[in-house]
Amino acid sequence: MTNTIALVLGVIITLLLIADQIWLGGATTLFLAREFTQLIEWVAFWR
């Protein structure tokens, strides 16, 4: 991954998080965080 691609991805993710906070009140971010913690717990179970 080049620096340009990493920078573009970082900007896109940041803009999506800001848009979620403005228009949806952070609901999508909270949902993804909860699902990610469940995924981590599930993966840790199989370790």
PQR file with spaces between the fields and no chain letter, atoms N, CA, C, O and H, PARSE charges and radii, in Angstrom:
ATOM       1  N    MET     1       0.854   -1.168    0.000 -0.4000 1.5000
ATOM       2  CA   MET     1       0.000    0.000    0.000 -0.0000 2.0000
ATOM       3  C    MET     1       0.904    1.236    0.000  0.5500 1.7000
ATOM       4  O    MET     1       1.798    1.373    0.835 -0.5500 1.4000
ATOM       5  N    THR     2       0.655    2.096   -0.924 -0.4000 1.5000
ATOM       6  CA   THR     2       1.455    3.314   -1.002 -0.0000 2.0000
ATOM       7  C    THR     2       0.918    4.364   -0.035  0.5500 1.7000
ATOM       8  O    THR     2      -0.192    4.245    0.484 -0.5500 1.4000
ATOM       9  H    THR     2      -0.071    1.984   -1.602  0.4000 1.0000
ATOM      10  N    ASN     3       1.719    5.380    0.192 -0.4000 1.5000
ATOM      11  CA   ASN     3       1.302    6.452    1.098 -0.0000 2.0000
ATOM      12  C    ASN     3       0.075    7.182    0.574  0.5500 1.7000
ATOM      13  O    ASN     3      -0.780    7.605    1.352 -0.5500 1.4000
ATOM      14  H    ASN     3       2.621    5.476   -0.229  0.4000 1.0000
ATOM      15  N    THR     4      -0.012    7.328   -0.729 -0.4000 1.5000
ATOM      16  CA   THR     4      -1.162    8.016   -1.320 -0.0000 2.0000
ATOM      17  C    THR     4      -2.450    7.250   -1.061  0.5500 1.7000
ATOM      18  O    THR     4      -3.463    7.837   -0.680 -0.5500 1.4000
ATOM      19  H    THR     4       0.682    6.984   -1.361  0.4000 1.0000
ATOM      20  N    ILE     5      -2.409    5.952   -1.267 -0.4000 1.5000
ATOM      21  CA   ILE     5      -3.601    5.129   -1.032 -0.0000 2.0000
ATOM      22  C    ILE     5      -3.984    5.165    0.446  0.5500 1.7000
ATOM      23  O    ILE     5      -5.163    5.286    0.779 -0.5500 1.4000
ATOM      24  H    ILE     5      -1.586    5.476   -1.577  0.4000 1.0000
ATOM      25  N    ALA     6      -3.005    5.061    1.325 -0.4000 1.5000
ATOM      26  CA   ALA     6      -3.282    5.099    2.761 -0.0000 2.0000
ATOM      27  C    ALA     6      -3.890    6.438    3.164  0.5500 1.7000
ATOM      28  O    ALA     6      -4.813    6.479    3.977 -0.5500 1.4000
ATOM      29  H    ALA     6      -2.047    4.963    1.055  0.4000 1.0000
ATOM      30  N    LEU     7      -3.387    7.518    2.610 -0.4000 1.5000
ATOM      31  CA   LEU     7      -3.915    8.841    2.924 -0.0000 2.0000
ATOM      32  C    LEU     7      -5.347    8.998    2.421  0.5500 1.7000
ATOM      33  O    LEU     7      -6.200    9.527    3.134 -0.5500 1.4000
ATOM      34  H    LEU     7      -2.636    7.485    1.949  0.4000 1.0000
ATOM      35  N    VAL     8      -5.613    8.546    1.213 -0.4000 1.5000
ATOM      36  CA   VAL     8      -6.965    8.634    0.650 -0.0000 2.0000
ATOM      37  C    VAL     8      -7.938    7.800    1.478  0.5500 1.7000
ATOM      38  O    VAL     8      -9.038    8.263    1.782 -0.5500 1.4000
ATOM      39  H    VAL     8      -4.920    8.116    0.634  0.4000 1.0000
ATOM      40  N    LEU     9      -7.555    6.588    1.846 -0.4000 1.5000
ATOM      41  CA   LEU     9      -8.424    5.751    2.675 -0.0000 2.0000
ATOM      42  C    LEU     9      -8.684    6.394    4.037  0.5500 1.7000
ATOM      43  O    LEU     9      -9.807    6.362    4.539 -0.5500 1.4000
ATOM      44  H    LEU     9      -6.661    6.212    1.600  0.4000 1.0000
ATOM      45  N    GLY    10      -7.650    6.971    4.625 -0.4000 1.5000
ATOM      46  CA   GLY    10      -7.814    7.654    5.905 -0.0000 2.0000
ATOM      47  C    GLY    10      -8.768    8.829    5.818  0.5500 1.7000
ATOM      48  O    GLY    10      -9.591    9.034    6.710 -0.5500 1.4000
ATOM      49  H    GLY    10      -6.738    6.996    4.217  0.4000 1.0000
ATOM      50  N    VAL    11      -8.661    9.607    4.740 -0.4000 1.5000
ATOM      51  CA   VAL    11      -9.553   10.752    4.550 -0.0000 2.0000
ATOM      52  C    VAL    11     -10.987   10.280    4.332  0.5500 1.7000
ATOM      53  O    VAL    11     -11.919   10.860    4.890 -0.5500 1.4000
ATOM      54  H    VAL    11      -7.993    9.441    4.016  0.4000 1.0000
ATOM      55  N    ILE    12     -11.171    9.241    3.533 -0.4000 1.5000
ATOM      56  CA   ILE    12     -12.519    8.720    3.276 -0.0000 2.0000
ATOM      57  C    ILE    12     -13.159    8.217    4.565  0.5500 1.7000
ATOM      58  O    ILE    12     -14.320    8.520    4.841 -0.5500 1.4000
ATOM      59  H    ILE    12     -10.414    8.770    3.080  0.4000 1.0000
ATOM      60  N    ILE    13     -12.414    7.456    5.350 -0.4000 1.5000
ATOM      61  CA   ILE    13     -12.950    6.931    6.609 -0.0000 2.0000
ATOM      62  C    ILE    13     -13.295    8.074    7.563  0.5500 1.7000
ATOM      63  O    ILE    13     -14.340    8.049    8.214 -0.5500 1.4000
ATOM      64  H    ILE    13     -11.471    7.210    5.126  0.4000 1.0000
ATOM      65  N    THR    14     -12.424    9.067    7.644 -0.4000 1.5000
ATOM      66  CA   THR    14     -12.686   10.214    8.510 -0.0000 2.0000
ATOM      67  C    THR    14     -13.937   10.965    8.078  0.5500 1.7000
ATOM      68  O    THR    14     -14.757   11.342    8.915 -0.5500 1.4000
ATOM      69  H    THR    14     -11.575    9.087    7.115  0.4000 1.0000
ATOM      70  N    LEU    15     -14.087   11.183    6.776 -0.4000 1.5000
ATOM      71  CA   LEU    15     -15.278   11.874    6.271 -0.0000 2.0000
ATOM      72  C    LEU    15     -16.550   11.072    6.538  0.5500 1.7000
ATOM      73  O    LEU    15     -17.589   11.649    6.860 -0.5500 1.4000
ATOM      74  H    LEU    15     -13.420   10.877    6.096  0.4000 1.0000
ATOM      75  N    LEU    16     -16.476    9.754    6.408 -0.4000 1.5000
ATOM      76  CA   LEU    16     -17.646    8.924    6.694 -0.0000 2.0000
ATOM      77  C    LEU    16     -18.024    8.978    8.172  0.5500 1.7000
ATOM      78  O    LEU    16     -19.207    9.014    8.511 -0.5500 1.4000
ATOM      79  H    LEU    16     -15.632    9.286    6.147  0.4000 1.0000
ATOM      80  N    LEU    17     -17.026    8.985    9.048 -0.4000 1.5000
ATOM      81  CA   LEU    17     -17.311    9.091   10.484 -0.0000 2.0000
ATOM      82  C    LEU    17     -17.927   10.445   10.828  0.5500 1.7000
ATOM      83  O    LEU    17     -18.848   10.527   11.640 -0.5500 1.4000
ATOM      84  H    LEU    17     -16.065    8.957    8.773  0.4000 1.0000
ATOM      85  N    ILE    18     -17.417   11.501   10.208 -0.4000 1.5000
ATOM      86  CA   ILE    18     -17.981   12.833   10.443 -0.0000 2.0000
ATOM      87  C    ILE    18     -19.414   12.902    9.923  0.5500 1.7000
ATOM      88  O    ILE    18     -20.292   13.441   10.599 -0.5500 1.4000
ATOM      89  H    ILE    18     -16.669   11.435    9.548  0.4000 1.0000
ATOM      90  N    ALA    19     -19.658   12.364    8.732 -0.4000 1.5000
ATOM      91  CA   ALA    19     -21.011   12.365    8.168 -0.0000 2.0000
ATOM      92  C    ALA    19     -21.966   11.574    9.050  0.5500 1.7000
ATOM      93  O    ALA    19     -23.117   11.970    9.229 -0.5500 1.4000
ATOM      94  H    ALA    19     -18.946   11.926    8.183  0.4000 1.0000
ATOM      95  N    ASP    20     -21.500   10.468    9.600 -0.4000 1.5000
ATOM      96  CA   ASP    20     -22.342    9.671   10.499 -0.0000 2.0000
ATOM      97  C    ASP    20     -22.704   10.475   11.742  0.5500 1.7000
ATOM      98  O    ASP    20     -23.847   10.438   12.197 -0.5500 1.4000
ATOM      99  H    ASP    20     -20.564   10.146    9.455  0.4000 1.0000
ATOM     100  N    GLN    21     -21.746   11.192   12.284 -0.4000 1.5000
ATOM     101  CA   GLN    21     -22.023   12.004   13.471 -0.0000 2.0000
ATOM     102  C    GLN    21     -23.010   13.121   13.168  0.5500 1.7000
ATOM     103  O    GLN    21     -23.874   13.426   13.991 -0.5500 1.4000
ATOM     104  H    GLN    21     -20.817   11.222   11.914  0.4000 1.0000
ATOM     105  N    ILE    22     -22.890   13.729   12.002 -0.4000 1.5000
ATOM     106  CA   ILE    22     -23.759   14.866   11.658 -0.0000 2.0000
ATOM     107  C    ILE    22     -25.181   14.406   11.359  0.5500 1.7000
ATOM     108  O    ILE    22     -26.136   14.933   11.931 -0.5500 1.4000
ATOM     109  H    ILE    22     -22.189   13.481   11.334  0.4000 1.0000
ATOM     110  N    TRP    23     -25.328   13.430   10.468 -0.4000 1.5000
ATOM     111  CA   TRP    23     -26.662   13.081    9.977 -0.0000 2.0000
ATOM     112  C    TRP    23     -27.346   11.965   10.754  0.5500 1.7000
ATOM     113  O    TRP    23     -28.574   11.940   10.833 -0.5500 1.4000
ATOM     114  H    TRP    23     -24.553   13.002   10.004  0.4000 1.0000
ATOM     115  N    LEU    24     -26.586   11.048   11.326 -0.4000 1.5000
ATOM     116  CA   LEU    24     -27.218    9.918   12.003 -0.0000 2.0000
ATOM     117  C    LEU    24     -26.963    9.901   13.508  0.5500 1.7000
ATOM     118  O    LEU    24     -27.425    8.995   14.201 -0.5500 1.4000
ATOM     119  H    LEU    24     -25.588   11.068   11.263  0.4000 1.0000
ATOM     120  N    GLY    25     -26.254   10.864   14.009 -0.4000 1.5000
ATOM     121  CA   GLY    25     -26.003   10.941   15.436 -0.0000 2.0000
ATOM     122  C    GLY    25     -25.054    9.876   15.948  0.5500 1.7000
ATOM     123  O    GLY    25     -25.039    9.591   17.145 -0.5500 1.4000
ATOM     124  H    GLY    25     -25.878   11.601   13.446  0.4000 1.0000
ATOM     125  N    GLY    26     -24.270    9.290   15.078 -0.4000 1.5000
ATOM     126  CA   GLY    26     -23.287    8.296   15.483 -0.0000 2.0000
ATOM     127  C    GLY    26     -23.840    6.895   15.627  0.5500 1.7000
ATOM     128  O    GLY    26     -23.164    6.024   16.173 -0.5500 1.4000
ATOM     129  H    GLY    26     -24.282    9.522   14.105  0.4000 1.0000
ATOM     130  N    ALA    27     -25.043    6.656   15.158 -0.4000 1.5000
ATOM     131  CA   ALA    27     -25.675    5.345   15.316 -0.0000 2.0000
ATOM     132  C    ALA    27     -24.910    4.255   14.568  0.5500 1.7000
ATOM     133  O    ALA    27     -24.740    3.150   15.083 -0.5500 1.4000
ATOM     134  H    ALA    27     -25.592    7.364   14.714  0.4000 1.0000
ATOM     135  N    THR    28     -24.457    4.558   13.376 -0.4000 1.5000
ATOM     136  CA   THR    28     -23.738    3.557   12.586 -0.0000 2.0000
ATOM     137  C    THR    28     -22.400    3.218   13.223  0.5500 1.7000
ATOM     138  O    THR    28     -22.009    2.052   13.273 -0.5500 1.4000
ATOM     139  H    THR    28     -24.595    5.456   12.958  0.4000 1.0000
ATOM     140  N    THR    29     -21.704    4.226   13.704 -0.4000 1.5000
ATOM     141  CA   THR    29     -20.417    3.993   14.354 -0.0000 2.0000
ATOM     142  C    THR    29     -20.593    3.136   15.600  0.5500 1.7000
ATOM     143  O    THR    29     -19.805    2.222   15.844 -0.5500 1.4000
ATOM     144  H    THR    29     -22.022    5.173   13.663  0.4000 1.0000
ATOM     145  N    LEU    30     -21.617    3.426   16.383 -0.4000 1.5000
ATOM     146  CA   LEU    30     -21.883    2.646   17.590 -0.0000 2.0000
ATOM     147  C    LEU    30     -22.234    1.207   17.242  0.5500 1.7000
ATOM     148  O    LEU    30     -21.765    0.278   17.899 -0.5500 1.4000
ATOM     149  H    LEU    30     -22.257    4.169   16.185  0.4000 1.0000
ATOM     150  N    PHE    31     -23.057    1.015   16.213 -0.4000 1.5000
ATOM     151  CA   PHE    31     -23.420   -0.327   15.777 -0.0000 2.0000
ATOM     152  C    PHE    31     -22.185   -1.111   15.344  0.5500 1.7000
ATOM     153  O    PHE    31     -22.009   -2.263   15.741 -0.5500 1.4000
ATOM     154  H    PHE    31     -23.438    1.770   15.679  0.4000 1.0000
ATOM     155  N    LEU    32     -21.333   -0.494   14.535 -0.4000 1.5000
ATOM     156  CA   LEU    32     -20.130   -1.183   14.064 -0.0000 2.0000
ATOM     157  C    LEU    32     -19.176   -1.500   15.214  0.5500 1.7000
ATOM     158  O    LEU    32     -18.534   -2.550   15.214 -0.5500 1.4000
ATOM     159  H    LEU    32     -21.476    0.442   14.212  0.4000 1.0000
ATOM     160  N    ALA    33     -19.079   -0.611   16.184 -0.4000 1.5000
ATOM     161  CA   ALA    33     -18.217   -0.862   17.339 -0.0000 2.0000
ATOM     162  C    ALA    33     -18.723   -2.054   18.148  0.5500 1.7000
ATOM     163  O    ALA    33     -17.937   -2.895   18.585 -0.5500 1.4000
ATOM     164  H    ALA    33     -19.600    0.243   16.184  0.4000 1.0000
ATOM     165  N    ARG    34     -20.042   -2.121   18.344 -0.4000 1.5000
ATOM     166  CA   ARG    34     -20.612   -3.252   19.090 -0.0000 2.0000
ATOM     167  C    ARG    34     -20.409   -4.566   18.344  0.5500 1.7000
ATOM     168  O    ARG    34     -20.046   -5.576   18.947 -0.5500 1.4000
ATOM     169  H    ARG    34     -20.680   -1.438   17.989  0.4000 1.0000
ATOM     170  N    GLU    35     -20.640   -4.554   17.040 -0.4000 1.5000
ATOM     171  CA   GLU    35     -20.452   -5.770   16.248 -0.0000 2.0000
ATOM     172  C    GLU    35     -18.984   -6.194   16.234  0.5500 1.7000
ATOM     173  O    GLU    35     -18.682   -7.387   16.258 -0.5500 1.4000
ATOM     174  H    GLU    35     -20.934   -3.733   16.550  0.4000 1.0000
ATOM     175  N    PHE    36     -18.078   -5.227   16.196 -0.4000 1.5000
ATOM     176  CA   PHE    36     -16.654   -5.539   16.190 -0.0000 2.0000
ATOM     177  C    PHE    36     -16.236   -6.181   17.507  0.5500 1.7000
ATOM     178  O    PHE    36     -15.425   -7.108   17.510 -0.5500 1.4000
ATOM     179  H    PHE    36     -18.323   -4.257   16.176  0.4000 1.0000
ATOM     180  N    THR    37     -16.778   -5.702   18.630 -0.4000 1.5000
ATOM     181  CA   THR    37     -16.441   -6.320   19.912 -0.0000 2.0000
ATOM     182  C    THR    37     -16.975   -7.747   19.985  0.5500 1.7000
ATOM     183  O    THR    37     -16.322   -8.625   20.549 -0.5500 1.4000
ATOM     184  H    THR    37     -17.436   -4.949   18.627  0.4000 1.0000
ATOM     185  N    GLN    38     -18.155   -7.984   19.420 -0.4000 1.5000
ATOM     186  CA   GLN    38     -18.678   -9.348   19.381 -0.0000 2.0000
ATOM     187  C    GLN    38     -17.800  -10.243   18.507  0.5500 1.7000
ATOM     188  O    GLN    38     -17.574  -11.406   18.839 -0.5500 1.4000
ATOM     189  H    GLN    38     -18.686   -7.271   18.961  0.4000 1.0000
ATOM     190  N    LEU    39     -17.311   -9.709   17.405 -0.4000 1.5000
ATOM     191  CA   LEU    39     -16.419  -10.471   16.534 -0.0000 2.0000
ATOM     192  C    LEU    39     -15.125  -10.818   17.257  0.5500 1.7000
ATOM     193  O    LEU    39     -14.640  -11.944   17.149 -0.5500 1.4000
ATOM     194  H    LEU    39     -17.495   -8.764   17.135  0.4000 1.0000
ATOM     195  N    ILE    40     -14.564   -9.871   17.987 -0.4000 1.5000
ATOM     196  CA   ILE    40     -13.327  -10.111   18.731 -0.0000 2.0000
ATOM     197  C    ILE    40     -13.543  -11.197   19.780  0.5500 1.7000
ATOM     198  O    ILE    40     -12.692  -12.070   19.951 -0.5500 1.4000
ATOM     199  H    ILE    40     -14.958   -8.956   18.075  0.4000 1.0000
ATOM     200  N    GLU    41     -14.670  -11.151   20.483 -0.4000 1.5000
ATOM     201  CA   GLU    41     -14.964  -12.180   21.479 -0.0000 2.0000
ATOM     202  C    GLU    41     -15.123  -13.543   20.820  0.5500 1.7000
ATOM     203  O    GLU    41     -14.663  -14.547   21.364 -0.5500 1.4000
ATOM     204  H    GLU    41     -15.361  -10.442   20.344  0.4000 1.0000
ATOM     205  N    TRP    42     -15.765  -13.593   19.661 -0.4000 1.5000
ATOM     206  CA   TRP    42     -15.961  -14.856   18.950 -0.0000 2.0000
ATOM     207  C    TRP    42     -14.632  -15.416   18.464  0.5500 1.7000
ATOM     208  O    TRP    42     -14.396  -16.620   18.561 -0.5500 1.4000
ATOM     209  H    TRP    42     -16.139  -12.777   19.219  0.4000 1.0000
ATOM     210  N    VAL    43     -13.766  -14.561   17.947 -0.4000 1.5000
ATOM     211  CA   VAL    43     -12.454  -15.001   17.472 -0.0000 2.0000
ATOM     212  C    VAL    43     -11.600  -15.457   18.652  0.5500 1.7000
ATOM     213  O    VAL    43     -10.864  -16.437   18.535 -0.5500 1.4000
ATOM     214  H    VAL    43     -13.957  -13.583   17.868  0.4000 1.0000
ATOM     215  N    ALA    44     -11.686  -14.763   19.783 -0.4000 1.5000
ATOM     216  CA   ALA    44     -10.915  -15.146   20.964 -0.0000 2.0000
ATOM     217  C    ALA    44     -11.361  -16.510   21.481  0.5500 1.7000
ATOM     218  O    ALA    44     -10.557  -17.252   22.044 -0.5500 1.4000
ATOM     219  H    ALA    44     -12.284  -13.966   19.878  0.4000 1.0000
ATOM     220  N    PHE    45     -12.633  -16.843   21.295 -0.4000 1.5000
ATOM     221  CA   PHE    45     -13.130  -18.146   21.712 -0.0000 2.0000
ATOM     222  C    PHE    45     -12.433  -19.263   20.944  0.5500 1.7000
ATOM     223  O    PHE    45     -12.137  -20.311   21.517 -0.5500 1.4000
ATOM     224  H    PHE    45     -13.287  -16.239   20.838  0.4000 1.0000
ATOM     225  N    TRP    46     -12.169  -19.055   19.669 -0.4000 1.5000
ATOM     226  CA   TRP    46     -11.561  -20.078   18.828 -0.0000 2.0000
ATOM     227  C    TRP    46     -10.044  -20.123   18.948  0.5500 1.7000
ATOM     228  O    TRP    46      -9.399  -20.967   18.326 -0.5500 1.4000
ATOM     229  H    TRP    46     -12.409  -18.203   19.204  0.4000 1.0000
ATOM     230  N    ARG    47      -9.484  -19.249   19.719 -0.4000 1.5000
ATOM     231  CA   ARG    47      -8.033  -19.221   19.862 -0.0000 2.0000
ATOM     232  C    ARG    47      -7.544  -20.392   20.655  0.5500 1.7000
ATOM     233  O    ARG    47      -6.340  -20.530   20.875 -0.5500 1.4000
ATOM     234  H    ARG    47     -10.008  -18.564   20.225  0.4000 1.0000
